[in-house]
Amino acid sequence: MRSSRHRVHFIINDHYIRFVESDKRHTFLSYRQKCLPAGVIEEGRIKDVEVFGMILDEIVEEGKLKGSKITMCIPDPFMIVRKVSVPLEITEDELKGYLYMQLGETIHLPFDDPIIEPVFLGGKGGLNEVLLIATKESVIRDYTEIFEACSLKPVVADLSILSLYRFYYHIGQANKKDHVLMVQLGMDTLQLSVFHDHYPSIVRHSKLSLTQEELELKRGRSGQEFYIWNVEQSRLDGQARDINTEIERFMNFYRFNLTKGSHQITKLILFGDHPYMDEYAGTISDSFELQVQTLIQPLFQIKKGINIPPVFNDCIGLALK
């Protein structure tokens, strides 16, 4: 059994299971990555419970994680973040109940079994402004049940955007005055979110054009598995152009639609596990006339002095919660 002071911090997407293990002093003890076969998880939802459970059992056995308390991030496709306005007479204690009552009336979500967490932001224009965070209850329940069946104890569910911003804040780079665009570039996903005053205001998740059939499984010298895209350079160049176009559209939407021209993006931060992050970081930096920061170099180590790869940045941010 792991010490009760240790926690394991999981990030799971369609292609990977990753975790870092930490103690209560935020010292990192270990990290690990496991590739998922095609079809086990699709767009954040567990499709093959048996295979996923077998892989998780193997991770628990090899890492001696049985009985560990764990934290995890909600699958990105089921994450909703938006600002809503509520009457001034609604107190903070009444917020959650009021928001549930407004579902289907003034608040519309893309799933019918939401879990809602409100964050009170203060008064604005005769109304109170609230940050609404929501996810799909059945999806969280599916993950929780499998973790528990594999002798793990889920205690915290977080958002990947909050974990990455927490990482960014922890390394001393965050300025509350900035309008920060966080670009999360996954194997086949693009997630864009904006933070201002240390709060998120909008997030958009989309799929990239390459397909599962074009992935190739590789193994490094240390035995670590990872995926690469087995495609022509022209396909990658086209994807880079698509990403830049989507970033530009999102920045324009934030400036002209969401803030009515009063604010614009002042800084862009790039995270992710896309195999061609270095190349794409260069095209993004060359395409936009604003400060671009690429957090794709290792900045943390485990206790043995080994660098933690930057694809674990969201796990690290989750551990810093």
TORKOL-4160 file (C-alpha; in steps of 0.2 Angstrom, whole numbers, padded with zeros to 4 digits, m for minus):
321
<pt num="1" X="0000" Y="0000" Z="0000"/>
<pt num="2" X="0006" Y="0017" Z="m0004"/>
<pt num="3" X="0008" Y="0030" Z="0010"/>
<pt num="4" X="m0008" Y="0040" Z="0013"/>
<pt num="5" X="0002" Y="0055" Z="0011"/>
<pt num="6" X="0006" Y="0051" Z="m0008"/>
<pt num="7" X="m0006" Y="0055" Z="m0022"/>
<pt num="8" X="m0007" Y="0050" Z="m0040"/>
<pt num="9" X="m0012" Y="0063" Z="m0053"/>
<pt num="10" X="m0020" Y="0056" Z="m0069"/>
<pt num="11" X="m0023" Y="0063" Z="m0086"/>
<pt num="12" X="m0032" Y="0052" Z="m0098"/>
<pt num="13" X="m0036" Y="0056" Z="m0116"/>
<pt num="14" X="m0040" Y="0045" Z="m0132"/>
<pt num="15" X="m0022" Y="0040" Z="m0134"/>
<pt num="16" X="m0013" Y="0040" Z="m0117"/>
<pt num="17" X="m0014" Y="0037" Z="m0099"/>
<pt num="18" X="m0002" Y="0048" Z="m0089"/>
<pt num="19" X="0002" Y="0050" Z="m0071"/>
<pt num="20" X="0014" Y="0058" Z="m0059"/>
<pt num="21" X="0015" Y="0053" Z="m0041"/>
<pt num="22" X="0019" Y="0066" Z="m0027"/>
<pt num="23" X="0020" Y="0068" Z="m0009"/>
<pt num="24" X="0011" Y="0081" Z="0002"/>
<pt num="25" X="0026" Y="0093" Z="0000"/>
<pt num="26" X="0023" Y="0093" Z="m0019"/>
<pt num="27" X="0039" Y="0083" Z="m0022"/>
<pt num="28" X="0037" Y="0072" Z="m0037"/>
<pt num="29" X="0042" Y="0054" Z="m0035"/>
<pt num="30" X="0038" Y="0045" Z="m0051"/>
<pt num="31" X="0029" Y="0047" Z="m0068"/>
<pt num="32" X="0023" Y="0035" Z="m0081"/>
<pt num="33" X="0015" Y="0035" Z="m0098"/>
<pt num="34" X="0005" Y="0021" Z="m0106"/>
<pt num="35" X="m0002" Y="0021" Z="m0124"/>
<pt num="36" X="m0020" Y="0016" Z="m0127"/>
<pt num="37" X="m0025" Y="0005" Z="m0141"/>
<pt num="38" X="m0038" Y="0013" Z="m0154"/>
<pt num="39" X="m0056" Y="0012" Z="m0148"/>
<pt num="40" X="m0053" Y="0010" Z="m0130"/>
<pt num="41" X="m0057" Y="0029" Z="m0127"/>
<pt num="42" X="m0066" Y="0039" Z="m0140"/>
<pt num="43" X="m0068" Y="0058" Z="m0138"/>
<pt num="44" X="m0066" Y="0056" Z="m0119"/>
<pt num="45" X="m0079" Y="0042" Z="m0116"/>
<pt num="46" X="m0074" Y="0025" Z="m0111"/>
<pt num="47" X="m0079" Y="0013" Z="m0125"/>
<pt num="48" X="m0070" Y="m0003" Z="m0120"/>
<pt num="49" X="m0072" Y="m0005" Z="m0101"/>
<pt num="50" X="m0063" Y="m0022" Z="m0100"/>
<pt num="51" X="m0048" Y="m0017" Z="m0110"/>
<pt num="52" X="m0046" Y="0000" Z="m0100"/>
<pt num="53" X="m0048" Y="m0009" Z="m0084"/>
<pt num="54" X="m0035" Y="m0021" Z="m0088"/>
<pt num="55" X="m0022" Y="m0008" Z="m0093"/>
<pt num="56" X="m0026" Y="0002" Z="m0077"/>
<pt num="57" X="m0024" Y="m0014" Z="m0067"/>
<pt num="58" X="m0007" Y="m0016" Z="m0075"/>
<pt num="59" X="m0002" Y="0002" Z="m0071"/>
<pt num="60" X="m0007" Y="0000" Z="m0053"/>
<pt num="61" X="0002" Y="m0017" Z="m0051"/>
<pt num="62" X="0018" Y="m0011" Z="m0059"/>
<pt num="63" X="0018" Y="0006" Z="m0050"/>
<pt num="64" X="0013" Y="m0002" Z="m0033"/>
<pt num="65" X="m0001" Y="0011" Z="m0033"/>
<pt num="66" X="m0014" Y="0000" Z="m0024"/>
<pt num="67" X="m0024" Y="0010" Z="m0012"/>
<pt num="68" X="m0018" Y="0027" Z="m0018"/>
<pt num="69" X="m0029" Y="0043" Z="m0017"/>
<pt num="70" X="m0029" Y="0050" Z="m0035"/>
<pt num="71" X="m0034" Y="0066" Z="m0044"/>
<pt num="72" X="m0039" Y="0067" Z="m0062"/>
<pt num="73" X="m0044" Y="0079" Z="m0075"/>
<pt num="74" X="m0062" Y="0079" Z="m0083"/>
<pt num="75" X="m0061" Y="0073" Z="m0101"/>
<pt num="76" X="m0059" Y="0089" Z="m0111"/>
<pt num="77" X="m0074" Y="0086" Z="m0123"/>
<pt num="78" X="m0086" Y="0086" Z="m0108"/>
<pt num="79" X="m0079" Y="0102" Z="m0101"/>
<pt num="80" X="m0090" Y="0118" Z="m0101"/>
<pt num="81" X="m0084" Y="0135" Z="m0095"/>
<pt num="82" X="m0094" Y="0150" Z="m0098"/>
<pt num="83" X="m0098" Y="0167" Z="m0089"/>
<pt num="84" X="m0117" Y="0169" Z="m0084"/>
<pt num="85" X="m0126" Y="0183" Z="m0076"/>
<pt num="86" X="m0138" Y="0181" Z="m0061"/>
<pt num="87" X="m0149" Y="0193" Z="m0051"/>
<pt num="88" X="m0140" Y="0203" Z="m0037"/>
<pt num="89" X="m0152" Y="0195" Z="m0024"/>
<pt num="90" X="m0145" Y="0177" Z="m0027"/>
<pt num="91" X="m0133" Y="0174" Z="m0013"/>
<pt num="92" X="m0117" Y="0164" Z="m0016"/>
<pt num="93" X="m0125" Y="0150" Z="m0005"/>
<pt num="94" X="m0140" Y="0150" Z="m0017"/>
<pt num="95" X="m0130" Y="0150" Z="m0034"/>
<pt num="96" X="m0129" Y="0132" Z="m0037"/>
<pt num="97" X="m0147" Y="0129" Z="m0034"/>
<pt num="98" X="m0152" Y="0144" Z="m0045"/>
<pt num="99" X="m0141" Y="0138" Z="m0059"/>
<pt num="100" X="m0149" Y="0121" Z="m0059"/>
<pt num="101" X="m0166" Y="0128" Z="m0060"/>
<pt num="102" X="m0161" Y="0139" Z="m0075"/>
<pt num="103" X="m0156" Y="0123" Z="m0085"/>
<pt num="104" X="m0166" Y="0122" Z="m0101"/>
<pt num="105" X="m0173" Y="0140" Z="m0098"/>
<pt num="106" X="m0159" Y="0153" Z="m0098"/>
<pt num="107" X="m0144" Y="0141" Z="m0098"/>
<pt num="108" X="m0142" Y="0127" Z="m0111"/>
<pt num="109" X="m0129" Y="0114" Z="m0110"/>
<pt num="110" X="m0125" Y="0100" Z="m0123"/>
<pt num="111" X="m0129" Y="0086" Z="m0111"/>
<pt num="112" X="m0144" Y="0081" Z="m0100"/>
<pt num="113" X="m0135" Y="0075" Z="m0084"/>
<pt num="114" X="m0124" Y="0090" Z="m0079"/>
<pt num="115" X="m0113" Y="0092" Z="m0063"/>
<pt num="116" X="m0112" Y="0111" Z="m0060"/>
<pt num="117" X="m0099" Y="0121" Z="m0050"/>
<pt num="118" X="m0101" Y="0140" Z="m0050"/>
<pt num="119" X="m0088" Y="0152" Z="m0045"/>
<pt num="120" X="m0094" Y="0170" Z="m0040"/>
<pt num="121" X="m0085" Y="0184" Z="m0049"/>
<pt num="122" X="m0093" Y="0199" Z="m0042"/>
<pt num="123" X="m0106" Y="0212" Z="m0048"/>
<pt num="124" X="m0106" Y="0220" Z="m0065"/>
<pt num="125" X="m0119" Y="0231" Z="m0074"/>
<pt num="126" X="m0133" Y="0228" Z="m0061"/>
<pt num="127" X="m0130" Y="0209" Z="m0060"/>
<pt num="128" X="m0119" Y="0197" Z="m0052"/>
<pt num="129" X="m0106" Y="0188" Z="m0064"/>
<pt num="130" X="m0103" Y="0169" Z="m0061"/>
<pt num="131" X="m0091" Y="0157" Z="m0069"/>
<pt num="132" X="m0101" Y="0142" Z="m0073"/>
<pt num="133" X="m0091" Y="0125" Z="m0074"/>
<pt num="134" X="m0100" Y="0110" Z="m0080"/>
<pt num="135" X="m0097" Y="0092" Z="m0085"/>
<pt num="136" X="m0107" Y="0076" Z="m0089"/>
<pt num="137" X="m0111" Y="0066" Z="m0073"/>
<pt num="138" X="m0112" Y="0049" Z="m0081"/>
<pt num="139" X="m0094" Y="0051" Z="m0089"/>
<pt num="140" X="m0086" Y="0056" Z="m0072"/>
<pt num="141" X="m0096" Y="0041" Z="m0064"/>
<pt num="142" X="m0089" Y="0029" Z="m0077"/>
<pt num="143" X="m0071" Y="0034" Z="m0074"/>
<pt num="144" X="m0074" Y="0034" Z="m0055"/>
<pt num="145" X="m0081" Y="0016" Z="m0055"/>
<pt num="146" X="m0066" Y="0009" Z="m0065"/>
<pt num="147" X="m0053" Y="0018" Z="m0054"/>
<pt num="148" X="m0062" Y="0011" Z="m0038"/>
<pt num="149" X="m0063" Y="m0007" Z="m0046"/>
<pt num="150" X="m0044" Y="m0005" Z="m0049"/>
<pt num="151" X="m0041" Y="m0002" Z="m0030"/>
<pt num="152" X="m0038" Y="0017" Z="m0032"/>
<pt num="153" X="m0047" Y="0031" Z="m0022"/>
<pt num="154" X="m0053" Y="0046" Z="m0033"/>
<pt num="155" X="m0054" Y="0061" Z="m0022"/>
<pt num="156" X="m0053" Y="0076" Z="m0034"/>
<pt num="157" X="m0059" Y="0080" Z="m0052"/>
<pt num="158" X="m0051" Y="0095" Z="m0060"/>
<pt num="159" X="m0050" Y="0104" Z="m0077"/>
<pt num="160" X="m0035" Y="0102" Z="m0089"/>
<pt num="161" X="m0035" Y="0121" Z="m0092"/>
<pt num="162" X="m0035" Y="0125" Z="m0074"/>
<pt num="163" X="m0021" Y="0112" Z="m0071"/>
<pt num="164" X="m0010" Y="0120" Z="m0085"/>
<pt num="165" X="m0014" Y="0138" Z="m0079"/>
<pt num="166" X="m0009" Y="0132" Z="m0061"/>
<pt num="167" X="0007" Y="0125" Z="m0068"/>
<pt num="168" X="0010" Y="0142" Z="m0078"/>
<pt num="169" X="0006" Y="0152" Z="m0062"/>
<pt num="170" X="0018" Y="0141" Z="m0051"/>
<pt num="171" X="0033" Y="0144" Z="m0062"/>
<pt num="172" X="0030" Y="0163" Z="m0060"/>
<pt num="173" X="0024" Y="0168" Z="m0077"/>
<pt num="174" X="0006" Y="0173" Z="m0074"/>
<pt num="175" X="0001" Y="0191" Z="m0074"/>
<pt num="176" X="m0017" Y="0194" Z="m0070"/>
<pt num="177" X="m0017" Y="0209" Z="m0082"/>
<pt num="178" X="m0013" Y="0198" Z="m0097"/>
<pt num="179" X="m0027" Y="0191" Z="m0108"/>
<pt num="180" X="m0018" Y="0174" Z="m0110"/>
<pt num="181" X="m0023" Y="0162" Z="m0124"/>
<pt num="182" X="m0018" Y="0144" Z="m0119"/>
<pt num="183" X="m0016" Y="0133" Z="m0134"/>
<pt num="184" X="m0017" Y="0114" Z="m0130"/>
<pt num="185" X="m0011" Y="0105" Z="m0145"/>
<pt num="186" X="m0015" Y="0086" Z="m0143"/>
<pt num="187" X="m0012" Y="0071" Z="m0154"/>
<pt num="188" X="m0028" Y="0075" Z="m0164"/>
<pt num="189" X="m0036" Y="0089" Z="m0154"/>
<pt num="190" X="m0034" Y="0108" Z="m0152"/>
<pt num="191" X="m0041" Y="0116" Z="m0136"/>
<pt num="192" X="m0041" Y="0135" Z="m0134"/>
<pt num="193" X="m0044" Y="0144" Z="m0118"/>
<pt num="194" X="m0042" Y="0162" Z="m0112"/>
<pt num="195" X="m0037" Y="0168" Z="m0094"/>
<pt num="196" X="m0038" Y="0185" Z="m0088"/>
<pt num="197" X="m0037" Y="0190" Z="m0069"/>
<pt num="198" X="m0032" Y="0172" Z="m0066"/>
<pt num="199" X="m0049" Y="0166" Z="m0071"/>
<pt num="200" X="m0054" Y="0157" Z="m0087"/>
<pt num="201" X="m0068" Y="0165" Z="m0098"/>
<pt num="202" X="m0070" Y="0154" Z="m0113"/>
<pt num="203" X="m0064" Y="0137" Z="m0119"/>
<pt num="204" X="m0066" Y="0129" Z="m0136"/>
<pt num="205" X="m0062" Y="0111" Z="m0140"/>
<pt num="206" X="m0060" Y="0104" Z="m0158"/>
<pt num="207" X="m0054" Y="0089" Z="m0168"/>
<pt num="208" X="m0039" Y="0090" Z="m0180"/>
<pt num="209" X="m0039" Y="0082" Z="m0197"/>
<pt num="210" X="m0028" Y="0067" Z="m0195"/>
<pt num="211" X="m0035" Y="0050" Z="m0191"/>
<pt num="212" X="m0031" Y="0036" Z="m0179"/>
<pt num="213" X="m0026" Y="0025" Z="m0194"/>
<pt num="214" X="m0012" Y="0037" Z="m0197"/>
<pt num="215" X="m0004" Y="0034" Z="m0180"/>
<pt num="216" X="0011" Y="0023" Z="m0178"/>
<pt num="217" X="0016" Y="0016" Z="m0161"/>
<pt num="218" X="0035" Y="0018" Z="m0156"/>
<pt num="219" X="0046" Y="0013" Z="m0142"/>
<pt num="220" X="0060" Y="0024" Z="m0135"/>
<pt num="221" X="0077" Y="0017" Z="m0129"/>
<pt num="222" X="0070" Y="0018" Z="m0111"/>
<pt num="223" X="0055" Y="0007" Z="m0116"/>
<pt num="224" X="0043" Y="0021" Z="m0116"/>
<pt num="225" X="0029" Y="0019" Z="m0128"/>
<pt num="226" X="0023" Y="0034" Z="m0139"/>
<pt num="227" X="0014" Y="0038" Z="m0155"/>
<pt num="228" X="0019" Y="0048" Z="m0170"/>
<pt num="229" X="0010" Y="0053" Z="m0186"/>
<pt num="230" X="0015" Y="0042" Z="m0201"/>
<pt num="231" X="0010" Y="0055" Z="m0214"/>
<pt num="232" X="0018" Y="0065" Z="m0228"/>
<pt num="233" X="0025" Y="0082" Z="m0224"/>
<pt num="234" X="0012" Y="0090" Z="m0234"/>
<pt num="235" X="m0002" Y="0084" Z="m0222"/>
<pt num="236" X="0007" Y="0091" Z="m0208"/>
<pt num="237" X="0010" Y="0108" Z="m0216"/>
<pt num="238" X="m0009" Y="0108" Z="m0220"/>
<pt num="239" X="m0013" Y="0104" Z="m0202"/>
<pt num="240" X="m0001" Y="0118" Z="m0196"/>
<pt num="241" X="m0011" Y="0130" Z="m0207"/>
<pt num="242" X="m0027" Y="0124" Z="m0201"/>
<pt num="243" X="m0021" Y="0127" Z="m0183"/>
<pt num="244" X="m0016" Y="0144" Z="m0186"/>
<pt num="245" X="m0032" Y="0149" Z="m0195"/>
<pt num="246" X="m0042" Y="0142" Z="m0180"/>
<pt num="247" X="m0031" Y="0152" Z="m0167"/>
<pt num="248" X="m0034" Y="0168" Z="m0177"/>
<pt num="249" X="m0053" Y="0165" Z="m0178"/>
<pt num="250" X="m0053" Y="0162" Z="m0160"/>
<pt num="251" X="m0043" Y="0178" Z="m0156"/>
<pt num="252" X="m0055" Y="0188" Z="m0167"/>
<pt num="253" X="m0070" Y="0181" Z="m0158"/>
<pt num="254" X="m0063" Y="0185" Z="m0141"/>
<pt num="255" X="m0059" Y="0203" Z="m0146"/>
<pt num="256" X="m0074" Y="0208" Z="m0156"/>
<pt num="257" X="m0088" Y="0197" Z="m0150"/>
<pt num="258" X="m0084" Y="0192" Z="m0132"/>
<pt num="259" X="m0076" Y="0208" Z="m0126"/>
<pt num="260" X="m0085" Y="0220" Z="m0139"/>
<pt num="261" X="m0068" Y="0227" Z="m0145"/>
<pt num="262" X="m0062" Y="0232" Z="m0127"/>
<pt num="263" X="m0049" Y="0218" Z="m0125"/>
<pt num="264" X="m0038" Y="0207" Z="m0136"/>
<pt num="265" X="m0026" Y="0193" Z="m0133"/>
<pt num="266" X="m0009" Y="0199" Z="m0126"/>
<pt num="267" X="0000" Y="0183" Z="m0124"/>
<pt num="268" X="0000" Y="0165" Z="m0131"/>
<pt num="269" X="0005" Y="0150" Z="m0121"/>
<pt num="270" X="0008" Y="0133" Z="m0130"/>
<pt num="271" X="0006" Y="0116" Z="m0121"/>
<pt num="272" X="0003" Y="0099" Z="m0128"/>
<pt num="273" X="0009" Y="0082" Z="m0133"/>
<pt num="274" X="0008" Y="0083" Z="m0152"/>
<pt num="275" X="0023" Y="0074" Z="m0160"/>
<pt num="276" X="0028" Y="0089" Z="m0170"/>
<pt num="277" X="0026" Y="0102" Z="m0156"/>
<pt num="278" X="0043" Y="0110" Z="m0160"/>
<pt num="279" X="0039" Y="0113" Z="m0178"/>
<pt num="280" X="0021" Y="0119" Z="m0175"/>
<pt num="281" X="0028" Y="0131" Z="m0161"/>
<pt num="282" X="0039" Y="0139" Z="m0174"/>
<pt num="283" X="0024" Y="0142" Z="m0186"/>
<pt num="284" X="0013" Y="0149" Z="m0173"/>
<pt num="285" X="0027" Y="0160" Z="m0166"/>
<pt num="286" X="0030" Y="0167" Z="m0184"/>
<pt num="287" X="0011" Y="0169" Z="m0188"/>
<pt num="288" X="0006" Y="0181" Z="m0174"/>
<pt num="289" X="0012" Y="0198" Z="m0168"/>
<pt num="290" X="0011" Y="0195" Z="m0150"/>
<pt num="291" X="0022" Y="0186" Z="m0136"/>
<pt num="292" X="0022" Y="0167" Z="m0139"/>
<pt num="293" X="0028" Y="0156" Z="m0125"/>
<pt num="294" X="0031" Y="0138" Z="m0128"/>
<pt num="295" X="0032" Y="0127" Z="m0112"/>
<pt num="296" X="0039" Y="0112" Z="m0121"/>
<pt num="297" X="0055" Y="0110" Z="m0111"/>
<pt num="298" X="0056" Y="0100" Z="m0095"/>
<pt num="299" X="0055" Y="0111" Z="m0080"/>
<pt num="300" X="0052" Y="0099" Z="m0065"/>
<pt num="301" X="0061" Y="0083" Z="m0059"/>
<pt num="302" X="0057" Y="0068" Z="m0049"/>
<pt num="303" X="0066" Y="0065" Z="m0033"/>
<pt num="304" X="0080" Y="0055" Z="m0042"/>
<pt num="305" X="0085" Y="0070" Z="m0052"/>
<pt num="306" X="0077" Y="0064" Z="m0068"/>
<pt num="307" X="0068" Y="0077" Z="m0079"/>
<pt num="308" X="0049" Y="0075" Z="m0081"/>
<pt num="309" X="0045" Y="0077" Z="m0099"/>
<pt num="310" X="0034" Y="0092" Z="m0104"/>
<pt num="311" X="0019" Y="0081" Z="m0110"/>
<pt num="312" X="0016" Y="0079" Z="m0091"/>
<pt num="313" X="0014" Y="0097" Z="m0087"/>
<pt num="314" X="m0005" Y="0095" Z="m0085"/>
<pt num="315" X="m0002" Y="0081" Z="m0073"/>
<pt num="316" X="0011" Y="0092" Z="m0063"/>
<pt num="317" X="m0002" Y="0106" Z="m0063"/>
<pt num="318" X="m0015" Y="0094" Z="m0056"/>
<pt num="319" X="m0002" Y="0089" Z="m0042"/>
<pt num="320" X="0000" Y="0107" Z="m0037"/>
<pt num="321" X="m0018" Y="0109" Z="m0033"/>
